[in-house]
Amino acid sequence: MKQNVVVITGASSGMGKAAAELFATKGWLVFGGARHSENIPTINNIQALHLDVTSEESVENFMNLIWERTDHVDVLINAVGYGEYGPIEEVPLSAIKTEFSTNFFGAIRMTQAILPSMRTNKSGRIINVSSGIGTSYMPTGGYYAASKAALQIWSDTLNIEVQPFGIQSTIVSPGATKTDFISKMVASFERNTHPTSVYTSLMAGVANMSKNYKNLFKI
């Protein structure tokens, strides 16, 4: 009997890391990918590999290593993602492109790399980690929300297309979750806001709100 195989992006932190640990304890063979692969858990059944989903070459190298070690993938979890926060007017276009290349196009690269094998096997599940903000919005979070909204529409469309081949594409939209997302969000405020910004008071309000968000985990 073949061992079930799952490929997880963003496996070095947050939900990707938690998913890798969970699947491994259930006996699955886990291929975890991340730019900082040294932070991927090293427990039994997890194989940590370097992966930058913004690079087609990196995705190709990552998948070549996987196909050397297995002939099938049962589940793909596109968990990698981050938030580039700041006023719509002031976030640099280069930062916006990087966010979409990670949160949206990264999932496309991984899916297009694995989907042909799933079709051949007439079985598979693709799980795309979105966010509760993917169906709403908040000040300074416009670009992050847009990347997740794009992921959701794409995933739902993909699901219709691949169902005849025994494959499902599923969106997961988590809300408040205990990760280091907030600290990274605040850091992006500093990167993306001009020192003399007219949005200073708005940014301060969002930063204060994020502190209350973190307090959800102290109950």
GUNUVEX-502478 format. One record per residue (C-alpha): residue in one letter; y, x, z. Coordinates in steps of 0.25 Angstrom, whole numbers, plus 5000, padded with zeros to 4 digits. Last residue first. Layout:
// GUNUVEX-502478
AYXZ;...
This chain:
// GUNUVEX-502478
I513949695108;K514449835103;F514049815088;L515049705085;N516049805091;K516049875077;Y516649755070;N517749755081;K518049895077;S518049855062;M519149745065;N520049855071;A519849935058;V520149815049;G521449785057;A521849935056;M521649925041;L522549805040;S523649875048;T523549995039;Y523549915026;V524949965021;S524250105020;T525150225024;P523950315027;H523150255015;T521850185018;N520550225012;R520050335019;E520450285033;F519950155031;S518650215026;A518450275039;V518550145046;M517450095037;K516550215040;S516750185055;I516350035052;F515150065044;D514450145055;T513350045056;K513049935066;T513149805057;A514149695056;G513749615043;P512649645034;S512549595020;V511149615014;I510949584999;T509649574993;S509049614979;Q507649564977;I506549614968;G505349544962;F505749574947;P506249424945;Q507149444957;V507849564951;E509049494944;I509349394955;N509349504965;L510249594957;T511349484957;D511249464972;S511349614974;W512549634964;I513249524971;Q513049584985;L513349724980;A514649684974;A515049614987;K514749744995;S515649824986;A516749724987;A516649715002;Y516749865003;Y517949864994;G518649755001;G518449805015;T519849835019;P520149695022;M518849615024;Y517949545014;S516749445012;T515449445005;G515149595005;I515749595019;G514449555025;S513949685019;S512949735007;V511649795009;N510849784996;I509349764997;I508449774985;R507049724986;G505949754977;S504749704969;K504249704955;N503749844955;T504449874942;R505649794946;M505749874959;S505650004951;P506749964942;L507649924954;I507650054961;A508750134953;Q509550014949;T509549974964;M510050104969;R511150114959;I511649974961;A511649994976;G512450114975;F513350034965;F513749944976;N513950004990;T514050154986;S514750154972;F515550034977;E516050114989;T516250244980;K517050164970;I517950104981;A518150244987;S518650294973;L519550174972;P520350224984;V520450114995;E521950084996;E522249944990;I520949874995;P521249925009;G520150005015;Y518650015017;E517550085010;G516350035016;Y514950095015;G513650065008;V512150115007;A511149995010;N510549974996;I509149945001;L508049954991;V506649894994;D505349914988;V505450044981;H504250094973;D503550224967;T503850314979;R504150454983;E504650514969;W505350384967;I506150394979;L506650534975;N507050484962;M507750374968;F508650464976;N508950554964;E509350434956;V510250374967;S510950514969;E511150524954;E511750384953;S512750424964;T513450324973;V512050294980;D512050434986;L510650454991;H509950564999;L508550535003;A507950495017;Q506450455016;I506150355027;N504750325031;N504750395044;I506050415051;T507150505045;P508350405045;I509350435035;N510550525040;E510150645032;S510250555019;H511750565020;R511950505006;A510950405009;G509550355004;G508350305012;F507050295006;V506150215015;L504650205015;W504350075022;G503550075035;K504349975043;T505050085051;A505550145038;F506150005034;L506949995047;E507450145047;A507850135032;A508549995035;A509350055047;K509850175038;G510250085027;M510949995037;G511850095043;S511550245040;S510750345032;A510050245023;G511150215014;T510250175003;I508850125006;V507550134998;V506350055003;V504950085000;N503650005005;Q502450085006;K501350064996;M500050005000;
